[in-house]
């Protein structure tokens, strides 16, 4: 095996330096460090965030039926670079309910799965949800739910993820506002968001 000891390698005439040929393996020994400080790294598709898509909702939304409904403006669409990509989903939801009897359920829906993802197992007549409950502290208090999930859509076609809301027993549930909504500084408006990050696998 030949060995070359140098401190710097620069291309002779072009702006690209090629190490090896197609099919070759360039090995970096264990314990070595590749320092790319200040450099631009391209072409990596493994363990790298390939794209980020986010949606923010700052207006209000309400639902008062025992059925699943899409929350407006709380959806994101992205086209994975590969069928092996993972999608990290993050959602923060500000909500209001009747603090004594109001309950709301949330779930994530994927177009790739043609249905809900990240929900509990089937168990009798129990609702299968991503998150469910009430702020249970009063009609003028806003609750907050956080969802995080890694999905494997197994497709390179466009995928849409959206947040859905269910109001238990037809009690009214709100997004970004409290149940009581007096026009004074003591009552609030909130914000909600959903974000999808594609991670090269």
C-alpha positions in Angstrom: 0.0 0.0 0.0 1.4 3.4 -1.0 1.3 6.3 1.5 1.4 10.0 0.8 2.1 12.6 3.6 1.0 16.1 2.7 -0.5 19.0 4.6 -2.6 20.5 1.8 -4.1 19.1 -1.5 -5.5 21.6 -4.1 -6.8 20.9 -7.6 -4.2 21.7 -10.3 -6.4 23.4 -12.9 -10.1 22.9 -12.1 -12.1 23.9 -9.1 -13.0 20.3 -8.1 -10.8 17.8 -6.4 -11.8 14.2 -7.0 -10.8 11.4 -4.6 -11.1 8.0 -6.1 -13.2 6.8 -9.0 -16.8 5.6 -9.3 -17.2 2.4 -7.2 -14.2 3.2 -4.9 -14.5 3.6 -1.2 -12.7 6.4 0.6 -12.1 5.3 4.2 -11.8 7.7 7.1 -10.0 6.0 10.0 -11.7 5.6 13.4 -10.8 8.5 15.6 -10.2 11.0 12.7 -12.2 14.2 12.5 -13.5 15.8 9.3 -13.7 19.5 10.0 -16.1 21.4 7.6 -16.3 24.6 9.6 -17.2 27.4 7.2 -17.7 25.0 4.3 -20.8 24.1 2.3 -21.6 20.4 2.3 -23.8 19.0 -0.5 -24.9 15.6 -1.7 -25.4 14.1 1.8 -28.8 12.3 2.0 -28.3 10.2 5.2 -29.0 11.5 8.6 -29.6 15.0 7.3 -32.6 17.3 7.4 -33.5 17.6 3.7 -36.5 20.0 4.0 -38.7 21.7 6.5 -42.3 22.7 5.9 -44.4 24.5 8.5 -47.8 26.0 8.8 -48.9 28.5 11.5 -52.4 29.3 12.6 -53.1 32.5 14.4 -56.8 33.0 13.9 -59.5 31.0 15.7 -61.4 27.8 14.9 -64.3 26.0 16.5 -66.1 22.7 16.3 -69.1 21.4 18.2 -69.9 17.9 16.8 -68.8 14.4 17.8 -67.0 13.9 14.5 -63.5 14.4 13.2 -62.9 17.6 11.2 -59.8 19.2 9.6 -58.5 22.2 11.5 -58.1 24.9 8.8 -54.6 26.1 8.0 -53.1 23.2 10.1 -51.7 21.1 7.3 -48.4 20.7 5.5 -47.4 19.0 2.2 -44.0 17.8 1.2 -42.5 15.5 -1.4 -39.9 13.1 0.1 -36.6 12.8 -1.7 -36.6 9.1 -1.2 -39.0 6.3 -0.2 -36.6 5.6 2.7 -37.0 9.1 4.2 -38.4 9.6 7.7 -40.7 12.6 8.5 -40.5 14.2 11.9 -43.9 15.8 12.7 -44.1 18.5 15.4 -47.3 20.3 16.4 -48.2 22.8 19.1 -51.9 23.4 19.6 -53.6 26.1 21.7 -57.2 25.2 22.6 -60.1 26.1 24.8 -63.0 24.0 26.1 -65.7 24.2 28.8 -63.6 23.5 31.9 -66.3 21.5 33.6 -67.6 19.2 30.8 -65.7 20.0 27.6 -63.3 17.5 26.1 -61.4 17.6 22.8 -59.4 15.0 20.9 -56.7 15.6 18.4 -55.1 13.3 15.8 -52.6 13.5 13.0 -53.8 12.4 9.5 -51.5 11.3 6.6 -52.5 11.2 3.0 -49.9 8.4 2.5 -51.7 6.3 5.1 -55.1 7.4 3.9 -56.0 7.8 7.6 -54.8 8.7 11.0 -51.3 8.0 12.2 -49.8 8.1 15.7 -53.0 6.9 17.5 -53.7 4.5 20.3 -54.6 0.8 19.7 -58.1 -0.4 19.2 -59.6 -1.3 22.6 -63.4 -1.8 22.7 -65.3 1.4 22.0 -62.6 3.8 23.2 -61.6 6.6 20.9 -58.2 6.2 19.2 -56.5 9.6 19.3 -53.1 11.3 19.3 -54.0 13.5 22.3 -57.2 14.0 24.2 -58.6 15.8 27.2 -59.5 19.2 28.6 -57.6 22.1 30.2 -59.9 21.4 33.1 -59.0 24.6 34.9 -61.8 27.0 33.9 -63.5 28.5 30.9 -61.0 31.4 30.6 -57.8 29.3 30.6 -56.2 28.1 27.4 -54.8 24.6 27.2 -51.9 23.5 25.1 -51.2 20.1 23.4 -47.9 19.0 21.9 -47.5 16.2 19.4 -44.3 14.7 18.1 -44.0 11.6 15.8 -41.7 10.1 13.3 -43.5 8.8 10.2 -42.2 6.5 7.5 -44.5 7.2 4.5 -42.5 4.9 2.2 -43.2 7.1 -0.9 -41.4 9.7 -3.0 -44.8 11.3 -3.9 -46.4 14.3 -2.2 -47.6 13.7 1.3 -50.0 15.9 3.2 -50.2 15.8 7.0 -53.0 17.6 8.8 -54.4 18.1 12.3 -57.9 16.9 13.0 -60.2 17.8 15.9 -63.1 15.9 17.6 -65.4 17.5 20.2 -66.6 14.8 22.7 -70.3 14.7 23.3 -70.8 17.6 20.9 -69.2 20.0 23.4 -67.7 23.0 21.6 -63.9 23.0 21.2 -61.9 26.0 20.2 -58.5 26.6 18.6 -56.4 29.6 19.7 -59.1 31.0 22.1 -60.6 30.3 25.4 -64.2 29.0 26.0 -65.2 32.3 27.5 -64.2 35.1 25.2 -64.9 38.5 26.8 -63.3 41.4 24.9 -60.8 42.4 27.6 -57.1 42.1 28.3 -57.8 39.3 30.7 -58.9 37.0 27.9 -56.4 35.7 25.3 -55.7 34.6 21.7 -53.1 31.9 21.0 -51.2 30.5 18.1 -50.8 26.9 16.8 -48.5 25.3 14.3 -47.6 22.0 12.6 -44.1 21.3 11.1 -42.8 18.4 9.0 -39.0 17.8 8.7 -37.8 15.3 6.2 -34.8 13.3 7.4 -32.6 11.3 5.0 -32.4 7.7 6.2 
